[in-house]
Amino acid sequence: MKILITGCAGFIGSHLTAELIKKKHLIIGVDNLNNYYDPVLKKKRLGFIKNKNFLFIKSDITNYNSLNRIVKKHRPLLIINLAAIAGVRHSLENPRAYINNNILGFFNILEVAKNNKIKKVFYASSSSVYGHNTKYPFSEKDKACHPASLYGATKITNEILAYSYSHINQMKIIGLRFFTVYGPWGRPDMALFKFIKLALSKKTIPIYNKGKMFRNFTYVDDVVKSIEKLINYHSLKKNKKKLYEIYNIGNNKSVPLMNFVNHIQKALKIKIKIKYLGMQKGDIVKSKSDQSKLFNAIKFAPQTTIKMGIKKFIEWYTIYNNIK
């Protein structure tokens, strides 16, 4: 299958691209290599996915004409949109970037797909859409209309736009609500990356809400496997009528933040210095994913333990940074 993946130099995008290439798919990768975080890391990700079945094009999804030319020329059967600015805290500092990339950019994806008769689109949503929901675990059946952050609001907007385009144009559009994805080649602004960097530098780690927080940490390989299986599932003729779907992609175990920190300490064999702080704007206390819909569809749900996931990340981190 010829697949266009936007955000191919991003964390999830690079892992997904590498895996789909292994399965003999032809991947057209689009990324603007922006400086939201170190572009060097993004370029190195492109290095590990270099392959004859991978064509990289530097472009920005906020540029409709450029995106349209790419799709018109290469005619993919599927577009997977993973290009977005992620992260709750950064959305407080630079809201306009989130509106431009996450909403206008996604609108361009949908318009390009519609105008070029691309009938299948997958896109990244987020557990942040659940926001102030207090019913656990978070289920796709629950209403998602009380975002705690602008980032969450942009993802809810994506889901509304996706439903509208799917209904009006009879397009298959599949939303993927990711729950705190982590692993090798991750973003430097994510908790695991920051905590390990600070711990190895013997600096103090800030812990918000005095550590009374819970997260569904989801290992990136499990996320990629879930997406791959969903692509196959929605390619089957018997599922042809399932035009609009949303899936949680998260580990169904909600891990206390301090357990997460303790696993890092044990893996690094050092004592971490901690400074407890109050609740930060845009944050939520707890996330927990209901994985029943995903499992019923593909007979798989993320399952890597936090202990194993942290171990694999540290192995990568030490090699990447030449730490003995």
Buried (B, 14 or more C-beta within 10 A) or exposed (E): BBBBBBBBBBBBBBBBBBBBBEEEBBBBBBBBBBEBBEBEBBEBBBEEBEEEBBBBBEBBBBBBEBBBBBBEEBEBBBBBBBBBBBBBBBBBEBBEBBBBBBBEBBBBBBBBBBEBEBBBBBBBBBBBBBBEBEEBBBBBEBEBEBBBBBBBBBBBBBBEBBBEBBEEBEBBBBBBBBBBBBBBBBBEEBBBBBBBBBBBEEEEBEBBBEBBBBBBBBBBBBBBBBBBBBBEBBBEEEBEEEBBBBBBBBBBBBBBBBEBBEBBBEBBEEEBEBEEEEEEEBBBBBBBBBBBBBBEBBEBBBBBBBEEBBEBBBEEBBEEEEEE
